[in-house]
């Protein structure tokens, strides 16, 4: 029996169940083990105020290291770029739409009224949306997807920004008013991809996962995460990276950094060989740094 760990939130559990079904199709029985993480417990503070290292992953990684579980399923965008030394990503699974979406009633992104109130839990979205529409009032909202949707309705906000992947996996597509252009509101690295994290020495699980790995998702994610790692690797910074195919054997990548107010935005693009996606990610990251990205992310105007 393969023990698969997941966060206990509705979305995370649904995502883990998708992976369990995928593994079951390969003829392996699984037991789902649920964990409440630090990021799930602390809901009265913004994520960046708690600290961005392993907020939604540490408890699962500790269970992996102890042998309590054989595999942990994460939203890849929550997984730090620097993993614990004995752990590795065993497979990149079930990629969904990487874009952000506007949840709204009676309007779209293009027709949002002047001064519209928009809820989001993400510094990245706050920075990029403020740059695109300085008139918007961006308000913080924490909690799982159901909680955030309930707050949007209860508060009467004009809209809510979420990841399309989660909305799709919960089959809430009827709430989506608009999909945001990923070259403008650049997604978090790895957004929409599920990661199976395992112990490096667990050859049985690594062998099981190998044929389930999505190579195109892996290549894009490795480029995006390498770009983030070049900037220091924090998950809760106003940074996005988006990679897509540029033809056979090629990837194009955009990295985007902003300040929280959306007053300064740095964008760099690159193209490279999909066989070595880290090389492309590192190159775009260095270009961002050369344009002042680290100073911008530090909040130091000097």
Number of C-alpha atoms within 10 A of each C-alpha: 8 16 17 25 27 27 26 16 18 12 19 20 20 17 22 26 18 16 21 21 14 16 17 13 10 13 10 13 13 17 14 16 19 17 17 15 19 15 21 16 11 14 14 10 12 17 19 15 8 15 13 17 18 19 21 23 23 17 18 27 24 13 17 22 15 11 12 15 22 23 28 27 27 24 24 24 19 21 25 21 22 14 13 13 8 12 17 17 21 24 23 25 24 17 18 17 15 21 21 25 24 23 27 22 13 9 15 17 15 9 8 17 13 11 13 14 19 24 26 19 21 21 22 26 27 26 25 27 22 20 21 13 14 16 14 19 17 23 13 14 21 20 17 14 17 14 12 20 20 11 17 21 15 9 10 11 18 23 27 24 24 23 21 24 22 23 21 15 16 14 10 12 14 9 14 20 19 17 19 19 12 17 17 15 24 26 28 32 29 28 27 27 24 26 28 26 27 26 24 14 11 13 12 9 18 20 11 16 20 12 11 17 17 15 14 14 21 21 22 25 28 23 33 32 29 24 34 26 19 19 20 15 17 19 26 21 25 23 29 29 32 28 30 19 17 14 10 8 11 16 23 21 25 25 27 27 28 26 25 23 16 20 13 14 18 17 20 18 19 16 20 20 18 25 11 15 26 23 18 25 33 20 21 28 30 17 19 22 18 10 14 13 23 16 13 20 18 10 10 8 7 5
